[in-house]
Amino acid sequence: MVKTLDIIQNELLSLLHNLSPALQRVARWLATNLPEAAWRNAAEIARLANTSESAVVRCVQAIGYDGFLDFQSAVRESLPPSSLVWRATRSGTFHPRNSITEILESEQNLIQRLRDMDWDPIHDLAAKLSQHRRIYISAHLMTIPMASHLALHLHLILPEVTFISSDDPHLGLILKSLTSDDLFLVMTFPRYSQISLDILEFLCVHDTCTTALITDISGPKLTQSPDILLQLPMVQESFFPSGTAIMILTQILVRLIRDANSEATLRHLKMVDSIWSSFKYFSH
């Protein structure tokens, strides 16, 4: 029987009190980063957990696996369906042209699903982004490029937008400084980062700022509800998240914010352009 990620995570956490400090560091890292563990080797995990490769092996053996490869295989099987290339390679039927066609068809289907979704949460998010003094956008692992893309575009039209990784050591200082004038947006999909969700839960419990979550339609499980929840359709069969939904969302948010306050947007764009010009970022 294929184990779920929750079961594997509970196996790791339930043995913490019986493990040595070195093995505890491995278990905590694995429990927090299971999807990432599916693709990293034991040496890389040892470095990230600040321990030895042998400690990684002993840790997974302590929860019943023959070795690291056996553990990694179990984690991979528990993940949602893998990418087209991974599935085809595993089955020995890889045809590049067929894969390209399948990906394009999936993206076209995704765009249709975007057309059919409820747009009220997007209008709500655009309004909240315009109303708050400071905007923070946070993400982890493979979601970072999409979240930073959104942050960059919003930074062009809003006074203060900051992207920060969920594992950035400076994040704690930002969380302590948040007020009701701030909006903190977490993005996580399609493999849900526990670090990002812990940050969101912390903010929801303390209720110091407006909170928002951008995720996919199928999850994740939340113990606390953010002020704004935006669930986007995703290409479900891809291990690597498709950026199409976020690219479209970014353009929609920018357009809504611009149309709601065109004069302020234009002033800010002129200011940003003057700053860039003074540093000679562009040549003519």
Summary of the structure (lengths in Angstrom):
residues: 284
radius of gyration: 21.3
end to end distance: 62.3
largest distance: 64.9
contacts: 836
relative contact order: 0.11
helix: 60%
strand: 10%
